[in-house]
């Protein structure tokens, strides 16, 4: 399955989540790409939108290769094979640095506006796709900490092997495609997949 762009993927996901329309559920979008989908889901379902910010930690010898991910409230996950090779002191510092960056970005994106509460409500976590799953799993754990009554994972595309892993952390998993022969990159399933900049995230959240 292919998507024209993130906006289309968000609309299609919203249709599969239609039971939550006007339900008081809260959408938690993972910046930056997930915000485009989150805005569409929140609009179609007439429910509030919030963010769950997760930061990747690159390998000390190759910053583009993510070995761990961390969220604002210290939830983090590492590739166990890679973690075993890392200097523990370096890892502690890296986790704290990226956690602080997650907090900073939250303030940049959200400002001083009041945030919706997911307490005893349905929380829907969304991103533009899942490849390794580390980012999404940490996001789910972060939102679970907010004590929602139900935690829903909403993903346009993910590898078939990841479905059960996501189900283990969420109460419900809603997806559009889960190919057995995943292409390796989420962008491969979109016709138009530009990088989403901070300015666009802020604009989406304030218009």
C-alpha positions in Angstrom: 0.0 0.0 0.0 1.2 3.5 -0.9 0.2 6.9 0.4 0.2 10.1 -1.5 1.6 12.0 1.6 1.4 12.1 5.4 -1.9 14.0 5.2 -3.6 11.2 3.2 -2.2 8.6 5.6 -3.7 10.6 8.5 -7.1 10.8 6.9 -7.1 7.0 6.1 -6.1 6.2 9.7 -8.8 8.5 11.0 -11.4 6.4 9.2 -10.2 3.3 10.9 -10.4 5.1 14.2 -13.9 6.5 13.6 -15.3 4.8 16.7 -13.4 7.4 18.7 -15.1 10.3 17.1 -16.2 12.9 19.6 -15.3 10.4 22.4 -13.0 12.7 24.4 -10.0 10.6 23.4 -6.6 12.4 23.0 -4.3 12.0 20.1 -0.5 11.9 20.9 1.6 12.6 17.8 5.3 11.9 17.6 7.1 14.9 16.1 7.9 15.7 13.6 6.3 13.7 10.8 3.6 12.2 13.1 2.2 15.6 13.8 0.9 15.9 10.2 -1.1 12.7 10.7 -2.1 13.6 14.2 -3.6 16.9 13.1 -5.8 15.1 10.5 -6.9 12.4 13.0 -7.8 15.0 15.6 -9.7 17.0 13.0 -11.7 14.1 11.6 -12.4 12.6 15.1 -13.0 16.0 16.7 -10.8 15.2 19.6 -7.8 17.1 21.2 -4.2 16.7 20.0 -1.0 16.6 22.1 2.6 15.6 21.5 4.8 12.8 22.8 8.4 13.7 22.1 11.0 11.0 21.7 14.7 11.6 20.8 17.1 9.2 19.2 20.6 8.7 20.6 23.2 8.1 17.9 26.1 5.8 18.2 29.3 7.7 19.4 31.1 6.6 16.2 28.1 7.2 13.9 25.5 9.7 15.0 23.1 8.7 12.2 22.9 5.2 13.6 20.4 5.2 16.5 21.3 2.9 19.4 18.7 4.2 21.9 15.7 6.5 22.2 14.6 8.5 25.1 11.4 10.5 26.0 10.8 13.5 28.2 10.1 11.6 31.4 13.2 9.3 31.2 11.5 6.3 29.4 14.2 5.0 27.2 15.0 1.9 25.1 18.3 0.7 23.6 19.3 -1.9 21.1 20.6 -4.5 23.6 23.4 -5.7 21.3 24.7 -2.1 20.8 24.1 -1.1 24.4 26.5 -3.8 25.5 29.3 -2.1 23.6 28.7 1.4 24.9 30.5 3.2 27.7 27.9 3.3 30.6 29.0 6.8 31.6 28.7 8.1 28.0 25.2 6.5 27.8 24.0 8.2 31.0 25.1 11.6 29.7 23.7 11.0 26.2 20.3 10.0 27.7 20.2 13.0 29.9 21.2 15.4 27.0 18.5 14.1 24.7 15.9 14.1 27.5 16.6 17.8 28.0 16.4 18.3 24.3 13.0 16.6 24.3 11.8 18.9 27.1 13.1 22.0 25.2 11.4 20.9 22.0 8.1 20.4 23.9 8.3 24.0 25.0 9.2 25.2 21.5 6.3 23.3 19.9 3.6 23.7 22.5 4.5 27.0 24.2 2.5 27.9 27.3 -0.8 26.5 26.0 -2.7 24.2 28.3 -2.4 20.5 27.4 -5.2 18.0 27.3 -5.3 15.2 29.9 -5.4 11.5 29.0 -6.2 10.4 32.5 -8.8 7.6 32.3 -9.4 8.4 28.7 -8.4 6.7 25.4 -5.0 7.8 24.2 -4.1 7.4 20.6 -0.4 7.4 19.7 0.5 8.1 16.1 3.5 8.4 13.9 4.0 8.4 10.1 5.3 4.8 10.2 7.4 2.3 12.1 10.6 0.6 11.0 12.7 -0.7 14.0 9.9 0.3 16.5 12.2 1.7 19.2 10.8 5.2 18.9 7.2 4.1 18.9 7.6 1.7 21.8 9.2 4.4 24.0 6.3 6.8 23.0 3.8 4.2 24.1 5.5 3.7 27.4 5.6 7.5 27.9 1.9 7.9 27.2 1.0 4.8 29.3 2.6 6.7 32.2 -0.2 9.3 31.9 -2.7 6.6 33.0 -5.1 6.5 30.1 -8.0 4.0 30.3 -7.0 2.6 26.9 -3.8 3.0 24.8 -4.2 2.8 21.1 -1.3 2.6 18.6 -2.1 4.1 15.2 0.4 3.5 12.4 0.0 3.7 8.6 2.7 1.2 7.8 5.0 -1.1 9.8 6.8 -4.4 9.3 4.6 -7.5 9.9 7.0 -8.7 12.5 6.5 -5.5 14.5 2.7 -5.9 14.9 2.9 -8.3 17.8 5.6 -6.3 19.5 3.4 -3.2 19.4 0.4 -5.2 20.5 2.3 -6.2 23.6 2.6 -2.6 24.7 -0.8 -1.2 23.5 -4.4 -2.2 24.1 -5.2 -1.9 20.4 -3.2 -1.5 17.3 -4.7 0.1 14.2 -2.6 0.1 11.0 -3.1 0.3 7.2 -0.4 -2.0 6.0 2.0 -4.5 7.5 4.1 -6.0 4.7 6.1 -9.2 5.3 8.8 -7.8 3.0 9.1 -4.4 4.6 11.1 -2.0 2.3 13.4 -0.9 5.2 12.4 2.8 5.2 9.0 4.3 6.0 9.5 6.9 3.3 9.4 4.1 0.7 5.7 3.8 1.2 5.0 7.5 0.4 4.9 9.3 -2.9 5.7 12.5 -1.1 7.7 12.3 2.1 9.6 15.6 2.7 11.3 16.2 6.0 9.0 18.1 8.4 10.7 21.1 9.9 10.1 22.6 13.4 8.4 25.6 11.8 5.8 23.4 10.1 5.1 21.6 13.4 4.5 24.9 15.2 2.3 26.1 12.4 0.2 22.9 12.4 -0.3 23.2 16.1 -1.3 26.8 16.1 -3.7 27.0 13.1 
